[in-house]
Amino acid sequence: MGRYVLRRLLQLIPVFLGTTFLIYALVWAIPQDPFAGKCGQRPCDPAYIAEMSEKLNLNDPLLLQYFKYLGNLVVGDFGTTFNGVSVGEQISTSWPITLKMGIIALIIEAVIGIIAGVLTGLRKSGFLDNLVLVSTLFLISLPVFVTGFVLRLYLGPQGFDLMDTSVSSDPTFGELILPGFVLGSLSMAYVARLTRSSIVENRRADYVRTAIAKGQPQSRVVGIHLLRNSLIPVITFLGTDLGSLLGGAIVTEGVFNINGIGGLIFRGIQEKEGVMVTGIVTLLVLVYLLMSLLVDLLYAVLDPRIRYE
């Protein structure tokens, strides 16, 4: 296992380099004036352009620019915007908020989605099965911003006043439960459907019929034999979904007025701050890569036939 983890970590290096270089090239290699609109209606002063070009290494070839940027990343320097704002400080402020909301969303979609999928998979074509299928179809067809707006309106003070839907500038986990539910609602529907189809398919497998024939109790057949093998595609989805949740939080953060990574990316794109966009996307790439490694390791836990050497 140790050799496999080391080998996978080494494999992540060229993937990280290739992905981040592609992102950097797409942001900075497009022929355009990076200083357009940075000084209002008037063109920027040549001295300012020369200073910022030197600071951002814009006078160097693209490949050299990338490696200088990569060297700064190694020491934790994400660069500065055209306004002199540290990208690292902005990320350190916003990242924990979005990460907490993403973790809450992942837990909610995993717990509710898997439970709903298991129950409906074991009772196929029953009332509960039809109810979950209709509910998940409704969630899939409903845009996330509509779900967030409706829940905030009806659960907040303007509706039934069941909970405080406002989020402070430094929110706790409790304040992020509702935004986390909204963020994970779409994925929760997919997890429920994926778990259900996997349970239904594996119920007909030989190893399940053998376990039943041996007289093993229903709880052991489902919990040990059926569920562990059925969760493999679900774990794959959940592992890669964390990066999607963090990157796609822009809509949920807008609905609940949360100062997170999503808003930071939006402002970076709107203000054409390439350094900000590149830094955040690079961080999301790291999350994707590490979660893919974790998913591979969980395969061996769920399926004893999988062994890494």
Secondary structure by P-SEA (a helix, b strand, c coil): caaaaaaaaaaaaaaaaaaaaaaaaaaccccccccccccccccccaaaaaaaaaaacccccaaaaaaaaaaaaaacccccccccccaaaaaaacaaaaaaaaaaaaaaaaaaaaaaaaaaaaccccaaaaaaaaaaaaaaaccaaaaaaaaaaaaccccccccccccccccccccaaaaaaaaaaaaaaaaaaaaaaaaaaacccaaaaaaaaacccaaaaaacccccccaaaaaaaaaaaaaaaaaaaaaaaaaaccccaaaaaaaaaaacaaaaaaaaaaaaaaaaaaaaaaaaaaccccccccccc
